[in-house]
Amino acid sequence: MTFDIRSQISRFETAINTADEALMNELVDASAPFYTPASPEPLYGAAGFLALIRFMREGFPDIQWKLEETVAEADKIAVRWTCSGTHQGTFMGVPPTGKRFSVGVMNFYDFNSEGKIIRDTAAEGMIGIVRAIGLLP
């Protein structure tokens, strides 16, 4: 491994908070699946991450992810994020409430030998329960 995995995830934090397409393409393999509770099917590559960011910013234009803690081993890293924003736009049919949120989220990333993300799996937690009982698709 010729890259610093924690440095790469820090650069990824910048990419998701700025929606920097060039940086996202530099950090994420085009065929990398991204498993997220927001989509029943995986999203792929930088385009998938950017689509999710655009979707989230429709309802929460000030949304930000803050890297809180990591545990890394070889080419894998677990990241605890704090995700926060303000409900200022319609989100999943819910009109703006002006309410602010801050939630903890957990993601697991795999990297290839070039230092690109090749898989991202978001832990579902409570959203898995909400989806299972039919409140979300």
Backbone as ProteinMPNN parsed JSONL, in Angstrom:
{"seq_chain_A": "MTFDIRSQISRFETAINTADEALMNELVDASAPFYTPASPEPLYGAAGFLALIRFMREGFPDIQWKLEETVAEADKIAVRWTCSGTHQGTFMGVPPTGKRFSVGVMNFYDFNSEGKIIRDTAAEGMIGIVRAIGLLP", "coords_chain_A": {"N_chain_A": [[0.857, -1.17, 0.0], [0.746, 2.091, -0.99], [-0.188, 4.521, -0.098], [-1.629, 6.837, 2.261], [-4.192, 5.866, 4.154], [-5.833, 7.24, 5.963], [-5.343, 9.877, 5.276], [-6.409, 9.872, 2.723], [-9.145, 9.473, 3.303], [-9.683, 11.788, 4.647], [-9.357, 13.638, 2.587], [-11.498, 12.771, 1.097], [-13.576, 13.567, 2.756], [-13.455, 16.336, 2.317], [-14.157, 16.31, -0.397], [-16.863, 15.366, -0.359], [-18.093, 17.372, 1.096], [-17.776, 19.617, -0.443], [-18.677, 18.892, -2.883], [-16.926, 18.449, -4.969], [-16.234, 17.595, -8.079], [-13.951, 16.835, -9.605], [-12.102, 16.124, -7.599], [-13.56, 14.094, -6.379], [-13.654, 12.206, -8.468], [-10.965, 11.601, -8.554], [-10.633, 10.243, -6.169], [-12.434, 8.103, -6.048], [-13.086, 4.986, -7.432], [-14.444, 4.372, -10.633], [-16.169, 2.182, -10.905], [-16.928, 1.563, -8.371], [-19.141, 0.318, -5.946], [-21.631, 1.916, -3.98], [-23.256, 1.475, -1.153], [-26.117, 2.557, 0.247], [-28.538, 3.631, 2.675], [-30.318, 5.375, 1.525], [-30.952, 4.54, -0.988], [-32.407, 1.82, -2.721], [-30.899, 0.281, -4.429], [-27.395, -0.17, -5.183], [-25.322, 2.742, -5.65], [-22.976, 4.03, -8.049], [-19.495, 4.748, -8.311], [-17.895, 8.03, -8.544], [-19.932, 9.551, -9.64], [-22.227, 8.439, -8.482], [-21.879, 9.069, -5.75], [-21.942, 11.871, -5.949], [-24.527, 12.245, -6.95], [-26.065, 11.47, -4.741], [-25.253, 13.423, -2.909], [-26.249, 15.745, -4.182], [-28.994, 15.122, -4.054], [-29.393, 15.125, -1.247], [-28.743, 17.788, -0.694], [-30.843, 19.141, -1.847], [-32.89, 19.177, 0.031], [-31.504, 19.912, 2.287], [-29.607, 22.333, 2.138], [-27.307, 23.237, 3.456], [-25.953, 21.023, 4.317], [-23.442, 19.057, 5.914], [-20.685, 16.839, 6.39], [-18.827, 15.618, 9.042], [-15.801, 14.266, 9.815], [-15.313, 12.149, 12.425], [-14.123, 9.937, 13.75], [-11.895, 7.236, 13.127], [-11.154, 3.841, 12.25], [-8.697, 1.885, 11.08], [-7.396, -0.653, 8.917], [-5.018, -2.056, 7.007], [-6.232, -2.009, 3.826], [-8.748, -1.098, 4.436], [-11.215, 0.943, 6.054], [-13.073, 2.137, 8.783], [-15.421, 4.626, 9.372], [-16.645, 7.074, 11.521], [-19.003, 9.449, 11.2], [-20.319, 12.78, 11.721], [-23.243, 14.034, 10.636], [-24.803, 16.92, 9.589], [-27.319, 19.469, 9.214], [-29.786, 21.792, 7.889], [-33.251, 21.726, 7.466], [-34.285, 23.06, 4.761], [-35.408, 22.866, 2.284], [-37.743, 21.065, 0.184], [-37.914, 17.687, 1.031], [-37.973, 14.404, 0.184], [-40.707, 14.672, -0.257], [-41.504, 16.095, 1.968], [-42.259, 19.271, 3.06], [-40.152, 22.202, 3.68], [-39.053, 22.578, 7.043], [-37.415, 24.079, 8.57], [-36.036, 22.999, 10.62], [-33.139, 21.961, 12.362], [-30.706, 19.359, 12.129], [-28.525, 16.876, 13.533], [-26.739, 14.076, 13.192], [-25.264, 10.908, 13.961], [-23.404, 8.886, 11.776], [-22.256, 5.893, 10.176], [-19.764, 4.544, 8.15], [-18.185, 2.168, 5.992], [-15.247, 1.664, 4.254], [-13.504, 0.407, 1.43], [-10.347, 0.266, -0.15], [-8.423, 0.402, -3.205], [-5.152, -0.556, -4.494], [-4.178, 1.781, -5.543], [-5.168, 3.746, -3.953], [-7.798, 4.476, -4.251], [-11.266, 4.616, -3.483], [-13.049, 1.651, -3.486], [-15.292, 0.483, -2.57], [-18.113, 1.391, -0.639], [-19.905, 1.09, 2.216], [-22.724, 1.961, 3.911], [-23.756, 2.006, 7.239], [-26.917, 0.892, 8.273], [-28.586, 1.061, 10.617], [-31.163, 2.626, 12.464], [-32.633, 3.453, 10.231], [-32.919, 1.183, 8.716], [-34.856, -0.245, 10.094], [-37.021, 1.507, 9.836], [-37.347, 1.393, 7.059], [-37.995, -1.323, 6.794], [-40.52, -1.507, 7.939], [-42.026, -0.177, 6.15], [-42.081, 2.642, 5.974], [-40.229, 3.962, 4.454], [-39.055, 3.622, 1.067]], "CA_chain_A": [[0.0, 0.0, 0.0], [1.616, 3.258, -1.128], [-0.945, 5.725, 0.235], [-2.071, 6.942, 3.644], [-5.645, 5.68, 4.095], [-6.492, 8.314, 6.726], [-5.229, 11.081, 4.457], [-7.377, 9.739, 1.626], [-10.505, 9.657, 3.807], [-9.779, 13.221, 4.945], [-9.59, 14.283, 1.288], [-12.859, 12.399, 0.73], [-14.436, 14.47, 3.527], [-13.479, 17.585, 1.548], [-14.901, 16.072, -1.644], [-18.314, 15.278, -0.151], [-18.605, 18.641, 1.616], [-17.693, 20.642, -1.487], [-19.183, 18.291, -4.133], [-15.853, 18.674, -5.942], [-16.288, 16.468, -9.015], [-12.595, 16.4, -9.959], [-11.537, 15.424, -6.448], [-14.323, 12.85, -6.21], [-13.17, 11.272, -9.488], [-9.61, 11.202, -8.172], [-10.666, 9.41, -4.97], [-13.396, 7.003, -6.119], [-13.059, 4.181, -8.646], [-15.697, 4.531, -11.39], [-17.06, 1.028, -10.754], [-17.121, 1.305, -6.94], [-20.519, 0.392, -5.465], [-21.892, 2.665, -2.756], [-24.49, 0.952, -0.567], [-26.643, 3.579, 1.13], [-29.949, 3.477, 3.025], [-31.13, 6.279, 0.715], [-31.245, 3.932, -2.29], [-32.529, 0.36, -2.624], [-29.838, -0.301, -5.26], [-26.147, 0.574, -4.989], [-24.91, 3.796, -6.57], [-21.634, 3.664, -8.502], [-18.457, 5.713, -8.605], [-18.028, 9.434, -8.148], [-21.257, 10.021, -10.067], [-23.188, 7.99, -7.482], [-21.713, 9.905, -4.558], [-22.392, 13.228, -6.257], [-25.989, 12.214, -7.054], [-26.594, 11.449, -3.381], [-24.998, 14.74, -2.329], [-27.247, 16.66, -4.771], [-30.293, 14.741, -3.477], [-29.428, 15.605, 0.128], [-28.695, 19.259, -0.683], [-32.156, 19.678, -2.215], [-33.626, 19.395, 1.273], [-30.611, 20.433, 3.331], [-28.544, 22.976, 1.359], [-26.115, 23.462, 4.267], [-25.511, 19.735, 4.869], [-22.008, 18.821, 6.019], [-20.241, 15.64, 7.074], [-17.597, 15.852, 9.792], [-15.103, 13.037, 10.181], [-15.154, 12.141, 13.874], [-13.278, 8.864, 14.261], [-11.618, 6.183, 12.152], [-10.414, 2.636, 12.604], [-8.191, 1.429, 9.789], [-6.555, -1.838, 8.852], [-4.591, -2.295, 5.625], [-6.954, -1.248, 2.797], [-10.127, -0.886, 4.908], [-11.349, 1.935, 7.109], [-14.409, 2.435, 9.301], [-15.472, 6.052, 9.688], [-17.818, 7.612, 12.203], [-19.243, 10.815, 10.759], [-21.475, 13.527, 12.168], [-23.892, 14.662, 9.492], [-25.712, 17.939, 10.111], [-27.865, 20.397, 8.237], [-31.056, 22.439, 8.201], [-34.3, 21.355, 6.508], [-34.66, 24.306, 4.104], [-36.035, 22.564, 1.002], [-38.572, 19.86, 0.22], [-37.108, 16.47, 1.075], [-38.811, 13.206, 0.128], [-42.089, 15.108, -0.182], [-41.769, 16.87, 3.187], [-41.875, 20.67, 2.87], [-39.156, 22.69, 4.635], [-39.5, 22.83, 8.415], [-36.45, 24.952, 9.228], [-35.42, 22.276, 11.734], [-31.743, 21.552, 12.211], [-30.423, 18.011, 12.615], [-27.146, 16.429, 13.634], [-26.833, 12.65, 13.464], [-24.079, 10.09, 13.749], [-23.507, 7.853, 10.742], [-21.084, 5.021, 10.116], [-19.493, 3.99, 6.826], [-17.04, 1.279, 5.871], [-14.667, 1.886, 2.934], [-12.41, -0.426, 0.947], [-9.516, 0.981, -1.111], [-7.536, -0.401, -4.036], [-3.736, -0.258, -4.263], [-3.907, 3.155, -5.982], [-5.724, 4.679, -2.988], [-9.16, 4.859, -4.607], [-12.347, 3.872, -2.842], [-13.658, 0.662, -4.376], [-16.595, 0.112, -1.997], [-18.566, 2.144, 0.538], [-21.126, 0.532, 2.784], [-23.243, 2.773, 5.005], [-24.507, 1.241, 8.228], [-28.302, 1.328, 8.207], [-29.144, 1.436, 11.907], [-32.605, 2.844, 12.594], [-33.29, 3.586, 8.932], [-33.271, -0.166, 8.282], [-36.129, -0.565, 10.725], [-38.028, 2.369, 9.198], [-37.582, 0.827, 5.72], [-38.625, -2.643, 6.931], [-41.948, -1.391, 8.262], [-42.707, 0.476, 5.038], [-42.107, 4.097, 6.018], [-39.352, 4.387, 3.355], [-38.939, 2.568, 0.043]], "C_chain_A": [[0.905, 1.235, 0.0], [0.887, 4.568, -0.829], [-1.328, 5.676, 1.705], [-3.605, 6.936, 3.641], [-6.383, 6.792, 4.853], [-6.427, 9.641, 5.972], [-6.248, 11.043, 3.317], [-8.809, 9.979, 2.124], [-10.72, 11.115, 4.213], [-10.026, 14.017, 3.656], [-11.01, 13.982, 0.8], [-13.866, 13.271, 1.486], [-14.559, 15.816, 2.798], [-14.323, 17.417, 0.293], [-16.408, 16.031, -1.415], [-18.889, 16.598, 0.359], [-18.58, 19.763, 0.587], [-18.336, 20.188, -2.797], [-18.201, 18.542, -5.279], [-15.746, 17.448, -6.862], [-14.9, 15.94, -9.364], [-11.964, 15.613, -8.814], [-12.252, 14.097, -6.223], [-13.855, 11.807, -7.225], [-11.765, 10.773, -9.183], [-9.62, 10.172, -7.041], [-11.521, 8.152, -5.077], [-13.276, 6.296, -7.47], [-14.426, 4.241, -9.321], [-16.673, 3.382, -11.19], [-17.376, 0.711, -9.29], [-18.587, 1.383, -6.548], [-20.589, 1.136, -4.136], [-23.255, 2.211, -2.261], [-24.969, 1.936, 0.491], [-28.105, 3.318, 1.46], [-30.871, 4.352, 2.179], [-31.527, 5.687, -0.633], [-31.353, 2.413, -2.143], [-31.464, -0.38, -3.429], [-28.548, 0.473, -5.01], [-25.992, 1.678, -6.041], [-23.466, 3.482, -6.941], [-20.751, 4.872, -8.755], [-18.721, 7.108, -8.076], [-19.405, 9.965, -8.503], [-22.332, 9.627, -9.056], [-23.111, 8.814, -6.203], [-22.272, 11.303, -4.806], [-23.909, 13.295, -6.401], [-26.621, 12.223, -5.664], [-26.398, 12.805, -2.702], [-26.008, 15.754, -2.871], [-28.633, 16.395, -4.192], [-30.425, 15.292, -2.051], [-29.477, 17.133, 0.193], [-30.003, 19.899, -1.15], [-32.959, 20.011, -0.963], [-32.82, 20.1, 2.342], [-29.42, 21.12, 2.659], [-27.246, 23.203, 2.132], [-25.535, 22.169, 4.841], [-23.99, 19.604, 4.826], [-21.768, 17.511, 6.758], [-18.925, 15.963, 7.759], [-17.025, 14.507, 10.21], [-14.788, 13.097, 11.675], [-14.122, 11.13, 14.36], [-13.074, 7.834, 13.159], [-10.938, 5.0, 12.832], [-9.998, 2.026, 11.273], [-7.331, 0.185, 9.947], [-6.271, -2.125, 7.387], [-5.374, -1.41, 4.666], [-8.414, -0.985, 3.164], [-10.129, 0.152, 6.028], [-12.815, 2.083, 7.484], [-14.383, 3.893, 9.737], [-16.783, 6.374, 10.387], [-17.891, 9.082, 11.831], [-20.327, 11.452, 11.628], [-21.993, 14.257, 10.94], [-24.896, 15.67, 10.046], [-26.173, 18.867, 8.992], [-29.187, 20.96, 8.72], [-32.047, 22.139, 7.099], [-34.881, 22.631, 5.879], [-35.322, 24.101, 2.744], [-36.875, 21.311, 1.147], [-37.67, 18.636, 0.144], [-38.039, 15.279, 1.188], [-40.282, 13.574, 0.361], [-42.45, 15.935, 1.04], [-41.319, 18.312, 2.957], [-40.903, 21.135, 3.948], [-39.765, 22.992, 6.004], [-38.601, 23.837, 9.126], [-35.731, 24.272, 10.38], [-33.996, 21.852, 11.38], [-31.593, 20.123, 12.743], [-28.916, 17.816, 12.71], [-27.214, 14.972, 14.066], [-25.483, 11.974, 13.227], [-24.35, 9.052, 12.684], [-22.188, 7.096, 10.685], [-20.96, 4.467, 8.711], [-18.225, 3.15, 6.884], [-16.536, 1.374, 4.438], [-13.56, 0.874, 2.671], [-11.684, 0.367, -0.132], [-8.736, -0.006, -1.969], [-6.099, 0.051, -3.809], [-3.345, 1.147, -4.715], [-4.482, 4.193, -5.02], [-7.11, 5.182, -3.338], [-10.166, 3.998, -3.85], [-12.945, 2.918, -3.866], [-14.979, 0.119, -3.823], [-16.852, 0.972, -0.773], [-19.871, 1.513, 0.976], [-21.518, 1.389, 3.977], [-24.024, 1.868, 5.948], [-25.928, 1.785, 8.287], [-28.879, 1.75, 9.541], [-30.656, 1.562, 11.876], [-33.307, 2.929, 11.244], [-33.665, 2.215, 8.36], [-34.607, -0.605, 8.856], [-37.252, 0.217, 10.056], [-38.363, 1.837, 7.8], [-38.344, -0.493, 5.827], [-40.121, -2.547, 7.23], [-42.713, -0.561, 7.247], [-42.787, 1.984, 5.079], [-41.21, 4.722, 4.958], [-39.3, 3.263, 2.334], [-37.709, 1.709, 0.243]], "O_chain_A": [[1.736, 1.399, 0.894], [1.325, 5.626, -1.281], [-1.35, 4.609, 2.318], [-4.234, 7.889, 3.181], [-7.448, 7.233, 4.419], [-7.365, 10.436, 6.033], [-6.869, 12.055, 2.99], [-9.6, 10.623, 1.434], [-11.841, 11.617, 4.127], [-10.817, 14.96, 3.647], [-11.648, 14.826, 0.17], [-14.889, 13.667, 0.928], [-15.656, 16.362, 2.683], [-15.12, 18.294, -0.04], [-17.161, 16.606, -2.201], [-20.048, 16.911, 0.087], [-19.293, 20.755, 0.736], [-18.521, 20.99, -3.713], [-18.604, 18.812, -6.411], [-15.232, 16.403, -6.464], [-14.694, 14.728, -9.414], [-11.364, 14.56, -9.033], [-11.616, 13.091, -5.91], [-13.679, 10.641, -6.871], [-11.42, 9.641, -9.52], [-8.727, 9.329, -6.959], [-11.354, 7.227, -4.282], [-13.354, 6.933, -8.521], [-15.453, 4.169, -8.647], [-17.884, 3.58, -11.294], [-18.02, -0.297, -9.001], [-19.228, 2.407, -6.786], [-19.714, 0.996, -3.282], [-24.282, 2.52, -2.866], [-24.308, 2.129, 1.511], [-28.846, 2.83, 0.606], [-32.075, 4.102, 2.12], [-32.347, 6.265, -1.346], [-30.498, 1.786, -1.516], [-31.16, -1.538, -3.142], [-28.597, 1.652, -4.659], [-26.472, 1.554, -7.168], [-22.794, 2.742, -6.222], [-21.18, 5.874, -9.327], [-19.632, 7.339, -7.281], [-19.984, 10.746, -7.748], [-23.252, 10.404, -8.802], [-24.133, 9.208, -5.641], [-22.99, 11.85, -3.968], [-24.519, 14.293, -6.017], [-27.612, 12.918, -5.441], [-27.288, 13.279, -1.996], [-26.566, 16.538, -2.103], [-29.365, 17.332, -3.874], [-31.458, 15.86, -1.698], [-30.172, 17.701, 1.035], [-30.245, 21.075, -0.877], [-33.639, 21.037, -0.92], [-33.369, 20.797, 3.195], [-28.331, 20.548, 2.614], [-26.187, 23.346, 1.52], [-24.713, 22.215, 5.756], [-23.341, 19.98, 3.85], [-22.542, 17.123, 7.633], [-18.015, 16.515, 7.141], [-17.69, 13.714, 10.877], [-14.079, 13.995, 12.13], [-13.34, 11.418, 15.267], [-13.972, 7.589, 12.354], [-10.249, 5.144, 13.842], [-10.842, 1.691, 10.441], [-6.643, -0.006, 10.951], [-7.188, -2.405, 6.615], [-5.207, -0.19, 4.679], [-9.226, -0.68, 2.291], [-9.199, 0.237, 6.831], [-13.688, 2.148, 6.619], [-13.44, 4.34, 10.39], [-17.866, 6.011, 9.929], [-16.974, 9.857, 12.103], [-21.157, 10.749, 12.204], [-21.262, 15.005, 10.29], [-25.74, 15.321, 10.872], [-25.505, 19.024, 7.969], [-29.651, 20.646, 9.816], [-31.726, 22.28, 5.919], [-35.84, 23.206, 6.392], [-35.752, 25.068, 2.117], [-36.736, 20.575, 2.124], [-36.777, 18.559, -0.7], [-38.794, 15.15, 2.152], [-41.002, 12.88, 1.079], [-43.574, 16.426, 1.146], [-40.143, 18.561, 2.69], [-40.833, 20.529, 5.017], [-40.842, 23.58, 6.109], [-38.976, 24.384, 10.163], [-34.904, 24.893, 11.048], [-33.704, 21.445, 10.255], [-32.273, 19.732, 13.692], [-28.141, 18.506, 12.049], [-27.683, 14.661, 15.16], [-24.678, 12.416, 12.407], [-25.401, 8.411, 12.684], [-21.143, 7.602, 11.095], [-21.935, 3.975, 8.143], [-17.329, 3.381, 7.696], [-17.31, 1.185, 3.5], [-12.786, 0.529, 3.564], [-12.315, 1.056, -0.934], [-8.422, -1.112, -1.528], [-5.857, 0.953, -3.007], [-2.297, 1.654, -4.317], [-4.31, 5.392, -5.237], [-7.561, 6.192, -2.799], [-9.94, 2.812, -3.612], [-13.302, 3.321, -4.973], [-15.697, -0.608, -4.51], [-15.952, 1.248, 0.02], [-20.822, 1.416, 0.2], [-20.755, 1.531, 4.932], [-24.85, 1.065, 5.514], [-26.127, 2.998, 8.345], [-29.613, 2.737, 9.588], [-31.348, 0.706, 11.325], [-34.461, 2.518, 11.124], [-34.628, 2.105, 7.601], [-35.396, -1.263, 8.177], [-38.307, -0.337, 9.746], [-39.528, 1.831, 7.401], [-39.246, -0.75, 5.029], [-40.895, -3.411, 6.818], [-43.894, -0.269, 7.437], [-43.512, 2.568, 4.273], [-41.399, 5.883, 4.596], [-39.478, 2.095, 2.678], [-37.47, 0.783, -0.532]]}, "name": "protein", "num_of_chains": 1, "seq": "MTFDIRSQISRFETAINTADEALMNELVDASAPFYTPASPEPLYGAAGFLALIRFMREGFPDIQWKLEETVAEADKIAVRWTCSGTHQGTFMGVPPTGKRFSVGVMNFYDFNSEGKIIRDTAAEGMIGIVRAIGLLP"}
